[in-house]
Amino acid sequence: MKPTKNNIKIIFGLKVKQLRQEKSLSLSALAKKSGLSVSYLNEIESGKKYPKADKIAELAYALKVTYDKLVSLKLTRNLAPLGELLESNIFEQLPLVHYGIDINKLIVIMANAPLQLSALVTTLIDMAKSSELSRNNFSRTALRTYKEFNENYFPDLEKAVEMFSQKYNLKSDFPINSSELFKILEDKFEYKVDMKKLSEHPELSEVRGLFVPGQKNVLLLNKKLSDPQKTFILGKELAYKFLKISDRSYAYTGSRVDSFDQLLNNLNASYFSTALIINKDKLIKDLKSFFGKGKWDGREFLKLIKVYNSTPEMFIQRLASLSSKFLDLHQFFFLRFNTAIGTNKYSLTKELRLNTNENPGGYQSVEHYCRRWISIGVLKELEEKINKNKKYDKPVIGIRKSQFYNSGDQYLTISIARINKMIDDNLSSVTIGFLVNDKLKQIIKFWNDPKIKVKVVNDTCERCVIADCKERIAPPVAAEEKTKFDNIKTALEKLMNELQN
């Protein structure tokens, strides 16, 4: 991997400091020998400055090493793991800057730490290279944590949406459609929107849109998009412009991102677009009215989604962003699953957990998610309907009280499955599950509707010991391994106690 300019500065600074300390030189002593100031040397060693060639030559002479050795990116054995860590690009996937952590300072601290830290650094590198923490999964996990720390609500973006709506006279009483945002994007931001060009390239049939920067910005949209999907993408483009975001992905697709910053910018634009389309105050009012009913009505819930000209995912995401702040529902999870018809394979592509002890998701690479989850149940029901009628294209909605096997905690879970018209034979489901507690019982009146069934669930088949599970598709190998380990540990402790007494 090609090292970045910042990494080159950090590695150079580490080498200078290491050589200085090997020669038992203080900063002032090296300053005197090299003719460089103490403050400048300090900036070099902390990775903030990279000197010009003549200054490097003076440093090399003062440290009694060759010029080539000093500028080489190769580190000595005890610092080599730090070099590997930098080259692995793992820091670009961590939101350190957003948590007030200076990467340069962190590296300096790690370089000064005991030698045993090398083992930890090497472990981090191995984890970053593994399938569980692949580049994309690592970034998604970091982003999920960032959202959870912020309670999945971003007041600055909400304020920006209000300012945008006022500036361009968007009314909250009526649903926003693509034609309104088309007009703003073309008239106010001088975009050209093209609905035909992408269809001329069959290999791009799964790409929803493409932004082409130029003297006049061009936005290509896939003609297969529904109006809510077009509206969402147009809203994101407006967000990028209005929020002055430049570090972004140009393609609207599931491809990987280059950095955590780019992933975060995508989150900000998506949040802005959803908040723009689904007015906060109106939705809160509608949700309180819907949740105040004593009986669950799935058709009414789907109608509510249509009222806002949104997709099920946009609607559930908006519900997840407002629940903690305005509905007093602080404990919930969100899941999105994808599947291909006929495969019986389900991929978790997005998740969020807010103040919950359960881990209903996790980006597992080889284990099989619990088939008892309603997220998978609605996908199976939709697949059955499609197999009976190839023209079936309506969403399937379900509700259930999911009770986790280990904790006994119940979650009122609402899940919607629909056809992904961008990818042939592909289905997706979105689910939100609220912890059933006293607060939920006050807010969601239909929580105890007798039509809502209770189902015991777990995380993955490999980690589940439910004996009578008819849905199981893999043996509980991880659970059995844990039980074996626990039994050995208990037996060893018992033997120790017998011998000591």
Sequence and secondary structure as in RCSB ss.txt:
>XXXX:A:sequence
MKPTKNNIKIIFGLKVKQLRQEKSLSLSALAKKSGLSVSYLNEIESGKKYPKADKIAELAYALKVTYDKLVSLKL
TRNLAPLGELLESNIFEQLPLVHYGIDINKLIVIMANAPLQLSALVTTLIDMAKSSELSRNNFSRTALRTYKEFN
ENYFPDLEKAVEMFSQKYNLKSDFPINSSELFKILEDKFEYKVDMKKLSEHPELSEVRGLFVPGQKNVLLLNKKL
SDPQKTFILGKELAYKFLKISDRSYAYTGSRVDSFDQLLNNLNASYFSTALIINKDKLIKDLKSFFGKGKWDGRE
FLKLIKVYNSTPEMFIQRLASLSSKFLDLHQFFFLRFNTAIGTNKYSLTKELRLNTNENPGGYQSVEHYCRRWIS
IGVLKELEEKINKNKKYDKPVIGIRKSQFYNSGDQYLTISIARINKMIDDNLSSVTIGFLVNDKLKQIIKFWNDP
KIKVKVVNDTCERCVIADCKERIAPPVAAEEKTKFDNIKTALEKLMNELQN
>XXXX:A:secstr
    HHHHHHHHHHHHHHHHHHTT  HHHHHHHH   HHHHHHHHTTS    HHHHHHHHHHHT  HHHHH S  
 TTTHHHHHHHHTTGGGGS TGGGT  HHHHHHHHHHS TTHHHHHHHHHHHHHSSTT HHHHHHHHHHHHHHHT
TT  HHHHHHHHHHHHHTT  SSS   HHHHHHHHHHTS  EEESSGGGG GGGTT  EEEE SSS EEEE TT 
 HHHHHHHHHHHHHHHHTT  S  SEESS   S HHHHHHHHHHHHHHHHHHS HHHHHHHHHHHHTSSS  HHH
HHHHHHHTT  HHHHHHHHHHHHHHHS    EEEEEEEEETTS  EEEEEEEEES S  S    SSS B TTSHH
HHHHHHHHHHHHH TT    EEEEEEEEETTT  EEEEEEEEEEETTSTTEEEEEEEEEE SHHHHHH GGGG T
TS EEEE SBGGG   TT SS  S  HHHHHHHHHHHHHHHHHHHHHHHH 
